[in-house]
Amino acid sequence: MRLDGQVFNRFESTGAARAALAGFVLLAALAVGPSVARAWSEFGEPEDEPATEVDGPEIREPFFAFLLGMVEADSTGSWSGAELREQADSAGRESRFPLDKVVSLSRSRPDSAGAIRYAGATVQAVWHILLTEDQNRSMPYSILGYHPGSLLIAGDLVLSELAAEDLNLSWGMGEDPQSGTVTETRVFVLEKGHVVLDADGWLDALLGSSLDDSWTLGFVTGREDGRLLGLGVSVGREGRHIYGEFDFANDKILTHGRSLVSALSRASRSWLNIESGNLPEPWEYR
């Protein structure tokens, strides 16, 4: 089944989006924060202002737009690499992704048992992306002006998409408790394969504890006061919690740790939890 032009154009015209699959592989290497109540970033002081609004599409990267459009329309089906390249070309914007390495992409419904594998959430769909082979590619996005290393991506990836829900989050302690809501929150659990940031040795030596290799557990999207946000959730080699935010409109990684985003990362780990038995064991390449 193909994603027809009507569905794709509907997404482009409304600018509505919710979640993605393989497009979020680039979020594996983002701002880092420990699992404490207050947001913190090793790349600078915490900032609580969202990304700057820009004129133009809500999602600049055409491959992200394609993937998010499928979720917005709740489409199921299978698409070849050639069809994905055709859709990216039709957007009229250059993609950062090596779409020539994509063999197929699919979104399907789980069976009855598969739909209830996560406590407190329902699996809405299962995503499968097949590449020509395992990938070892340079990180195409920069962090603090550096391209921090390589992305190691398995050639066969499977993610479960949890149904959208509104999450009421809280952070801060003592005399300054705060709260916020992320609406239409979707969690994508990486259940098969791996997406790993392998940091360059020279940059690791330069930044020290500011950079860590990271194993992706999954991805999260939602809306903050109507504005789309994206989050990558990972774990370091020593079990360190790593999270980071992506700005879809400006097509860049945000190198600060906002309190609400840190709280969203913590909340998502209820499902992005290795102990559930649904995720592969980190740092074991299969």
N, C-alpha and C positions, 0 to 999 in steps of 0.2 A: 504494500500500500504506500502511496506517495502522499506527501504533504502538498496539497494542491495550492495553486496560486491564490485562490480566494482566502484560504486560511492564513497564508503567509502575509498577504497584503492587509488582512484584518489586523494582524498583530502590529504591523508597521504603522498603520493609521491610528490605532488606539494608543500605542506606546505602552500598553499594559504588559507586565511580565512578572513571572514568579520564580522560576527555578531552572537549573540547568544540570547537565550531566558532564560530558567530557570537556566542555568548555571551561569548566572550573579547574582543570588540571593546573592552570597557571597560578592558582591561589595557594599552592602548597607552601610557598615561601613568602611569608608576610610578617607583619609586626608581631612581636612575641610578648606574651604576658603570663605570669604565674597564676596558679589557681587560688587567688586571694580575692577578697571582696572588692577591693579598689582596682580599677583598671590601671594598667601600667604598660609602658612600651619601652623596649630597650633602644628604640630608634629616636627617642625624644620624650619630652614631657607629655603627659596625657592631654588630649584636646577633646573637647566635648561638642565642637561644632561639626555638623555634617559637611560633606564635600560641597564645593562651590557649584551652584547651578550654572548650566551652560545652555545656549541655544542649540537646537539640533535634536537628533533622536535620543530617546531615553537610553538606548544601548548602541554604542558606536560600533563595536566589533560585530560584523555580520554573522559569524558563526554562533556567537552568544545569542544574537537576535533570533536566529533560526531555532536553536534549542529551546529558548524561553518561549518562543511562539508556539511550539508544540505543547508545552505545558499549559499555556494560557488557553489554548483551544481544547485541551485534554485529548489530543490526538494519539491514536495508537497506530503502529505500522512499522514498516522497515524501509530504509532508504539506503541506496548505494552511495559509495564515495563520489561517483560521477554526479549524482543528483544533488549531493551536498555542495559540490563545487559549483554547479550551475546556479543554485540558490544564492550562494555567496557572491557570485559574479553579478547576479541580478540586483543586488543591493547597491552596487556602484561604489562600494568602499572596500579598500584592500584589507584582507584578513591577515592576521599574524600567524594563523595556524597552518601547519603542513597538511592541508586537506588531501594532498596526493597520497598520503599514507593511510587514509581512512578507507577500509574495505566496505563496512556497513555500519549502520546505526539503527537501533530499534527501540521502541517503547511499547510494552505489552502489559496486560493485566496479570496480576498474580493469581494462583489458584486459591481456594478457600483457606487452606492451611497456611500458605505463604502470606496471606493478607493480615494475619494476626500474630506475627512473630515478635512484634515489638510492643512492650507493655505501654499502655496509654496512647497508642497511635495505630493507625491503619495504613498498610502499604497500598498506596494508590496505583503505583505502576512500577514495573521493573525495566531498567534500561540496560542495553547491551551494546557495547562499542567494540568493533573488531578492527584492528590495525594490521598492516602488512607484516609487522614484526614488532618485537620490543623496541622501544625508542630510547635513545640517549641524545638529548638535544640541549642546546644552550637555552637558558632562560630568556625569553624574548622581552620580558618586562624588567625595568630597572627598579632597584631599591636604593634610595639615597644616592642616586647617580651611578650605581654599580649594577652590572648584570652578574648576580651572585653565584652562578654555577650552572649545573646541568640538571635537567629534569629527566628522571628515569621513569618511563611509563610502560607498563605491561601491554603487550599486544592484544590482550583479551580482558576487558573490564566489564564488571556487572555492578550496578548500583540499584538499591531499592529507594524509591521516592515515597516518603511518608506524606499522608494527606495534610493539606494546609490547616493551620489553626492559629489563633491569636495567642501570643505569649505575653503575660504580664510579668515584667522583670523588675527586680529590685537590686540595689547596690548601695554601698556606703554603710558605715557603722556609727554608733555613738550618736552624736548630736546632729549628724548630717545624712540621714537616710534619704535615698532618692529612688524613684521608680519610673518606669516607662513601659510602653507597649509596642511590640513588633507584630503587626497584623500580617495575615496571609503567610505565616512562617511555614516553610517547607524544609525538611531535612533530607539530604541524599546520603545514604550510607554506602560506602565503598565496600562491597561484600566479596568481590573477587578481583584479583590483580593488585597492582600497586602503582602509586604516583608518589615519587620521592624527589625531594630537593637534595642534591649532592653538592654542598657548598665548596667553592674553590678553596684550596688550602691557603693561598696567599691572602685571600679576603678574610678567611676565618682568622688568620693570624693578625690581620689589621684590626678587625672589629672585635675580636675576642668573644666574650659571652654575648655580644650583640647578634651573633649569627649562629645558627645551629642547623645541622641536617634535620630534615623533617619528613615524617611518614604521614601521608594524608589518611585521615579517618573518614572524612566526608565533607560535604558542603551544605551551606544553609543560605536561603534567600528569604526575604520578607520585605515589609514596607514600614518605614518610619515616617509617620505623619504623611502617608501617601507616597513617599519617595522610596524607590527601589534600592535595596542594599544587598550585598553579597558577602559571604563569609567563608573562609577556608578554615577547617579545624584539623589540626595535626598533632603529632606527638614526636618528641625528640628521641635521640638514641638512649638517653638515660631516663625516659619517661616524662620529660618536661612537657607541660601543656603549651601548645603553640597555636595562635589564632591570627587571623588577619582579615582586613576588609578590602574590598575591591570597589572602585568607583566606575560604574558602567558607562555613565554619560561622558566622562573624561577619559575612559579607557586606560586607567592606571591603578597601581597599587597604592593604598594610603598607608603612609609610614608613621602612623600614630595610633595610640590605643585608646579609643573612646570608651567611656564607662558602659554605655548601653551595649556596645558591641562585645565587650568583655563579658558582660552578663549573659548575652545571647550565646556566646561560646560555651559558657558553663552550663547553661540550660540544655543546649543541644547534646552535651555529653551524656545525658540520660539515655540517649539512643545511640550515640557514637561511642559505644562502650564495648571494649574488647571482651569483657567478662560476660557479655550477653551470649557469646558463642556464634554471633552472626557475622563478625568481622574476621579477616585473616590476622594471624599473629604478626605484629609489626616486626620489620627488619628480617623477615624470612621470605626471601624471593622465591616465588613459585611460578 
